[in-house]
């Protein structure tokens, strides 16, 4: 009980000073990480976190299901946002290339591990999340079209990577002569199809019912928000019961519900958003504890080299290739390639891998995840202001050039 009191006290404190800390670009995730590091450090920490395998796994999965649902509903201007051509290139060209390069870099920088473990690492560190760099979305010195593209990409790419991560995890944990990676692939196909069907039905039917009830005065704003908040967990749970992929179901439910959400009150998603944010902050606190464990273990140098490759070459090169032939300049391509913060999706995937895998693979994946997310928070946070200043100078030199269609 004391653990929950401490966490709630931190939430209260954040609610009191969030505005002032925002002036120094200290976001809620960063604050929770710092609290997690401080309160779980030492041989006699103030806060002790013991992982209950089953409970931690279910909690992590529910957090990601809610976040995937919310991300899918919040994409402005349709499925691929206001810049669909740029977004589709990033998701359909740059993302697969990034995954391939991440696997290749893993073989070079992290020798001694099997293919499927390296593939798990790649799927853990590739998804991007703008929450640790929330100031980016508010930074008006950076062209809005580029911020929109990054915002949409961050909302969609973890939904695409999630089934790949689960497939790699299933292949890595297959044991015995009769368990082969191909069996995991054969299971993954029907699971994804089931999940798409479940998500589509839950999102579309629930959206229509909620819209019908609202316009006929059968419900009220508060119960309406509660009903919406239940959708990602319902889609996830129903898909699992039917042997489908729960993450894909939650994401697809958000895509289909998003159309109905635009015809409901503006605050209809607020409860789901706040619930996802609150649960994700707990994950960031746990991440602080993992930092303490990781910094005291070996293999940090190799993990740092790999993380630097992932945050630079592994993302920047595929993005630059994918955007060749578009109206974006090389400055825009470097910006989109560089500004790919890692966050809650990487943390949740890393936690799930840590729970499912056996040592030393579990410790290895957790170490890579921690170092990558930590370096991302530092490097992307420090680089935001110089990048914004660069765009100001470019706007002065080339007025009007930034607002052309993609």
ROPA-810271 format. One line per 3 residues: number of its first residue (from 1); for each residue x, y, z of C-alpha. Coordinates in Angstrom, 3 decimals. Example, Ala and Ser with C-alpha at 12.3 -4.5 7.8 and 13.67 -1.06 7.14 Angstrom:
BEGIN
1 = 12.300/-4.500/7.800  13.670/-1.060/7.140
end
This chain:
BEGIN
1 = 0.000/0.000/0.000  2.876/2.376/0.762  4.061/1.907/-2.829
4 = 0.763/3.227/-4.193  0.815/6.141/-1.758  4.256/7.143/-3.020
7 = 3.220/6.899/-6.677  0.031/8.887/-6.103  2.017/11.531/-4.210
10 = 4.312/11.864/-7.230  1.293/12.290/-9.512  -0.043/14.992/-7.198
13 = 3.304/16.757/-7.162  3.447/16.677/-10.930  -0.056/18.126/-11.087
16 = 1.114/21.029/-8.931  4.304/21.977/-10.784  3.894/20.649/-14.354
19 = 3.500/24.137/-15.819  6.676/25.486/-14.255  8.750/22.415/-15.130
22 = 7.568/22.651/-18.751  9.587/25.871/-19.056  12.724/23.735/-18.775
25 = 11.297/21.022/-21.104  10.941/18.597/-18.180  8.107/16.324/-19.267
28 = 6.110/13.924/-17.096  7.996/10.844/-18.383  11.361/12.432/-17.586
31 = 10.159/13.431/-14.121  8.939/9.890/-13.405  12.212/8.392/-14.615
34 = 14.181/10.679/-12.291  11.883/9.722/-9.417  12.268/6.036/-10.244
37 = 16.057/6.315/-10.296  16.175/8.229/-7.017  13.699/6.093/-5.069
40 = 14.959/2.655/-6.179  18.701/3.284/-5.904  21.058/1.687/-3.387
43 = 21.107/-1.515/-1.358  18.225/-0.312/0.839  16.024/1.662/-1.572
46 = 13.066/3.740/-0.489  10.907/1.961/-3.058  11.230/-1.775/-3.769
49 = 9.760/-3.166/-7.005  9.435/-6.928/-7.298  8.187/-8.235/-10.638
52 = 5.297/-10.660/-10.386  5.708/-12.391/-13.719  2.045/-12.867/-14.651
55 = 0.801/-9.603/-13.158  3.564/-7.474/-14.686  3.022/-9.010/-18.114
58 = -0.731/-8.381/-18.072  -0.278/-4.825/-16.799  2.287/-4.021/-19.506
61 = 0.043/-5.444/-22.226  -3.005/-3.466/-21.069  -0.970/-0.241/-20.976
64 = 0.211/-0.737/-24.539  -3.272/-1.745/-25.746  -4.750/1.504/-24.408
67 = -1.952/3.607/-25.884  -2.254/1.914/-29.285  -6.001/2.560/-29.301
70 = -5.608/6.230/-28.376  -2.811/6.764/-30.898  -4.935/5.276/-33.671
73 = -7.922/7.508/-32.879  -5.921/10.724/-32.706  -4.450/10.705/-36.202
76 = -5.652/13.966/-37.835  -6.781/14.150/-41.430  -7.493/10.475/-42.008
79 = -5.552/7.246/-41.545  -2.188/8.692/-42.623  -2.680/12.255/-41.400
82 = -2.474/15.564/-43.284  0.692/14.468/-45.174  -0.299/10.948/-46.311
85 = 2.422/10.555/-48.957  5.227/11.338/-46.535  3.706/9.225/-43.771
88 = 3.184/6.209/-46.035  6.788/6.397/-47.219  8.015/6.455/-43.625
91 = 5.837/3.511/-42.602  6.035/1.332/-45.712  9.616/2.011/-46.833
94 = 11.636/3.539/-43.996  10.265/1.327/-41.196  11.055/-2.050/-42.854
97 = 14.513/-0.785/-43.843  15.095/0.427/-40.288  14.188/-2.977/-38.868
100 = 16.557/-4.716/-41.287  19.391/-2.322/-40.469  18.709/-2.727/-36.739
103 = 19.092/-6.500/-37.081  22.278/-6.071/-39.114  23.721/-3.595/-36.606
106 = 22.879/-6.077/-33.853  25.000/-8.750/-35.483  27.920/-6.315/-35.783
109 = 27.754/-4.635/-32.376  26.222/-7.442/-30.298  27.900/-10.726/-31.262
112 = 27.154/-13.975/-29.485  23.352/-13.861/-29.595  20.916/-15.839/-31.721
115 = 19.026/-14.382/-34.662  15.646/-14.240/-32.940  17.030/-12.496/-29.857
118 = 18.690/-9.884/-32.076  15.397/-9.534/-33.980  13.561/-8.964/-30.688
121 = 16.055/-6.240/-29.812  15.436/-4.592/-33.195  11.648/-4.544/-32.704
124 = 12.109/-3.185/-29.176  14.293/-0.203/-30.098  12.750/0.845/-33.431
127 = 9.293/2.286/-32.428  9.294/6.032/-31.793  7.382/7.947/-29.143
130 = 7.114/11.738/-28.907  6.078/11.768/-25.229  9.666/12.198/-23.909
133 = 10.098/15.105/-26.356  6.640/16.651/-26.047  8.110/20.115/-26.557
136 = 8.649/19.142/-30.199  4.921/19.249/-30.968  4.650/22.736/-29.423
139 = 7.796/24.104/-31.066  6.372/26.581/-33.595  9.779/27.367/-35.060
142 = 9.737/23.905/-36.681  7.429/23.628/-39.733  4.023/22.286/-38.798
145 = 3.956/19.747/-41.648  7.071/18.052/-40.271  5.683/17.987/-36.734
148 = 2.446/16.507/-38.076  4.318/13.775/-39.954  6.293/12.794/-36.858
151 = 3.151/12.862/-34.715  1.264/10.547/-37.071  4.252/8.236/-37.552
154 = 4.731/7.852/-33.807  1.054/6.972/-33.461  1.096/4.301/-36.156
157 = 4.511/2.657/-36.183  4.229/0.894/-32.813  0.953/-0.648/-33.998
160 = 2.785/-2.024/-37.031  5.811/-3.241/-35.067  3.776/-4.901/-32.268
163 = 2.846/-8.089/-34.210  6.439/-8.371/-35.480  7.710/-8.157/-31.906
166 = 5.299/-10.852/-30.721  6.247/-13.133/-33.608  9.982/-12.768/-32.872
169 = 9.304/-13.368/-29.180  7.305/-16.518/-29.950  10.069/-17.781/-32.241
172 = 12.768/-17.064/-29.639  10.875/-18.878/-26.881  10.019/-21.945/-29.011
175 = 11.545/-25.014/-27.339  11.875/-28.650/-28.252  12.353/-30.425/-31.592
178 = 8.720/-29.924/-32.592  8.721/-26.171/-31.930  10.088/-24.214/-34.876
181 = 10.027/-20.524/-35.839  7.910/-21.455/-38.860  5.241/-22.691/-36.448
184 = 5.229/-19.275/-34.791  4.793/-17.671/-38.215  1.924/-20.003/-39.079
187 = 0.257/-19.110/-35.781  0.890/-15.390/-36.246  -0.964/-15.144/-39.561
190 = -4.385/-16.323/-38.312  -3.855/-14.411/-35.049  -3.438/-11.141/-36.949
193 = -6.472/-11.841/-39.147  -8.590/-12.602/-36.082  -7.324/-9.428/-34.413
196 = -8.147/-7.267/-37.437  -11.669/-8.686/-37.514  -12.205/-8.242/-33.783
199 = -10.778/-4.723/-33.780  -12.847/-3.662/-36.779  -16.070/-4.992/-35.280
202 = -15.463/-3.578/-31.804  -14.372/-0.177/-33.108  -17.038/0.224/-35.784
205 = -20.036/-1.254/-33.958  -19.217/0.417/-30.634  -18.655/3.726/-32.390
208 = -22.003/3.559/-34.144  -23.821/2.543/-30.949  -22.227/5.294/-28.869
211 = -22.929/7.860/-31.564  -26.550/6.695/-31.851  -27.041/6.821/-28.072
214 = -25.461/10.278/-27.784  -27.519/11.907/-30.531  -30.743/10.491/-29.069
217 = -29.969/11.669/-25.561  -29.684/8.182/-24.089  -26.356/8.855/-22.405
220 = -24.353/11.631/-20.761  -20.776/12.926/-21.235  -19.223/11.117/-18.267
223 = -20.689/7.637/-18.982  -19.855/8.165/-22.650  -16.172/8.687/-21.789
226 = -16.231/5.576/-19.586  -17.662/3.531/-22.444  -14.948/4.736/-24.816
229 = -12.205/3.975/-22.271  -13.461/0.385/-22.106  -13.046/-0.225/-25.846
232 = -9.270/-0.906/-26.069  -9.348/-3.380/-23.180  -12.470/-5.036/-24.608
235 = -10.920/-5.372/-28.067  -7.660/-6.653/-26.600  -9.367/-9.166/-24.293
238 = -11.839/-10.469/-26.891  -9.036/-10.977/-29.386  -6.981/-12.938/-26.833
241 = -10.008/-15.143/-26.025  -10.391/-15.906/-29.749  -6.630/-16.664/-30.096
244 = -5.935/-13.380/-31.849  -3.307/-10.672/-31.409  -4.556/-8.310/-28.709
247 = -2.291/-5.394/-29.664  -3.405/-5.428/-33.289  -7.056/-5.644/-32.204
250 = -6.720/-2.594/-29.921  -4.987/-0.616/-32.651  -7.516/-1.522/-35.357
253 = -10.379/-0.744/-32.961  -8.926/2.742/-32.545  -8.671/3.230/-36.314
256 = -12.325/2.282/-36.856  -13.593/4.139/-33.797  -11.717/7.296/-34.802
259 = -14.299/8.122/-37.459  -17.124/7.970/-34.928  -15.110/9.934/-32.379
262 = -15.124/12.964/-34.697  -18.939/13.024/-34.488  -19.010/12.778/-30.683
265 = -18.159/15.434/-28.058  -14.608/16.774/-28.298  -13.672/15.340/-24.900
268 = -14.931/11.798/-25.590  -11.382/10.389/-25.593  -10.093/12.326/-22.594
271 = -10.647/9.555/-20.040  -8.937/6.951/-22.238  -6.068/9.371/-22.850
274 = -5.683/10.179/-19.163  -5.874/6.507/-18.209  -3.211/5.608/-20.766
277 = -1.019/8.502/-19.627  -1.317/7.546/-15.964  -0.471/3.899/-16.581
280 = 2.411/4.814/-18.868  3.882/7.056/-16.159  4.003/4.028/-13.860
283 = 5.951/2.256/-16.622  8.354/5.204/-16.786  8.867/4.922/-13.025
286 = 9.693/1.222/-13.420  12.084/2.234/-16.172  13.954/4.299/-13.578
289 = 14.464/1.143/-11.547  15.741/-0.698/-14.629  18.283/2.079/-15.163
292 = 19.726/1.409/-11.705  19.979/-2.299/-12.449  21.452/-1.800/-15.910
295 = 24.133/0.689/-14.899  25.438/-1.848/-12.398  25.725/-4.680/-14.921
298 = 28.246/-5.437/-17.643  27.982/-4.970/-21.384  27.235/-1.245/-21.233
301 = 29.825/-0.299/-23.851  28.436/-2.667/-26.495  24.883/-1.582/-25.667
304 = 25.883/2.086/-26.000  27.501/1.538/-29.398  24.398/-0.274/-30.651
307 = 22.057/2.368/-29.225  24.006/5.160/-30.947  23.800/3.278/-34.244
310 = 20.044/2.780/-33.806  19.428/6.439/-32.969  21.484/7.730/-35.901
313 = 22.462/5.689/-38.964  19.836/2.954/-38.563  16.988/5.496/-38.672
316 = 18.397/8.442/-40.620  19.531/6.480/-43.688  16.188/4.658/-44.282
319 = 14.230/7.891/-43.780  16.467/9.735/-46.242  16.049/6.925/-48.798
322 = 12.269/6.759/-48.317  11.814/10.495/-48.887  13.871/10.740/-52.086
325 = 11.662/12.218/-54.793  9.407/14.147/-52.419  9.268/17.913/-51.925
328 = 11.199/17.625/-48.661  14.699/19.096/-48.598  17.723/17.304/-47.204
331 = 17.335/19.390/-44.050  13.775/18.106/-43.648  14.887/14.512/-44.200
334 = 17.679/14.802/-41.662  15.223/16.330/-39.201  12.669/13.537/-39.641
337 = 15.438/10.959/-39.435  17.027/12.386/-36.327  13.894/13.280/-34.345
340 = 12.736/9.753/-33.550  12.622/9.574/-29.721  12.198/6.174/-28.123
343 = 9.740/5.810/-25.272  6.866/3.822/-23.833  6.511/1.286/-26.671
346 = 10.192/0.342/-26.320  9.829/0.128/-22.533  6.738/-2.107/-22.688
349 = 8.208/-4.350/-25.392  11.426/-4.569/-23.386  9.558/-5.461/-20.203
352 = 7.561/-8.162/-21.997  10.758/-9.625/-23.460  12.427/-9.459/-20.037
355 = 9.509/-11.401/-18.544  9.218/-14.023/-21.304  12.875/-14.738/-22.057
358 = 15.304/-16.596/-19.817  18.667/-15.264/-18.605  21.023/-14.161/-20.045
361 = 18.823/-13.200/-23.028  16.267/-11.440/-20.812  18.942/-9.276/-19.168
364 = 20.525/-8.589/-22.552  17.303/-7.275/-24.129  16.475/-5.187/-21.045
367 = 19.963/-3.654/-21.068  19.728/-2.660/-24.735  16.266/-1.174/-24.222
370 = 17.317/0.859/-21.178  20.455/2.278/-22.777  18.643/3.148/-26.023
373 = 15.717/4.922/-24.346  18.020/6.730/-21.908  20.359/7.969/-24.647
376 = 17.357/8.987/-26.736  15.960/11.114/-23.898  19.298/12.872/-23.485
379 = 20.258/13.378/-27.129  16.834/14.306/-28.483  16.151/16.615/-25.558
382 = 19.429/18.489/-26.001  19.125/18.782/-29.783  15.602/20.212/-30.008
385 = 16.523/23.862/-29.432  19.464/23.934/-31.906  17.283/22.279/-34.567
388 = 14.546/24.873/-34.019  17.119/27.673/-34.343  18.356/26.111/-37.605
391 = 14.839/26.225/-39.044  14.460/29.860/-38.046  17.594/30.726/-40.013
394 = 16.386/28.653/-42.950  12.991/30.373/-42.949  14.727/33.741/-43.148
397 = 16.917/32.574/-46.032  14.176/30.688/-47.919  10.769/32.182/-46.984
400 = 7.711/30.154/-47.913  9.660/27.061/-48.885  8.582/24.961/-45.917
403 = 4.870/24.874/-46.549  4.742/23.099/-49.893  2.638/19.919/-50.061
406 = 4.458/16.596/-49.562
end
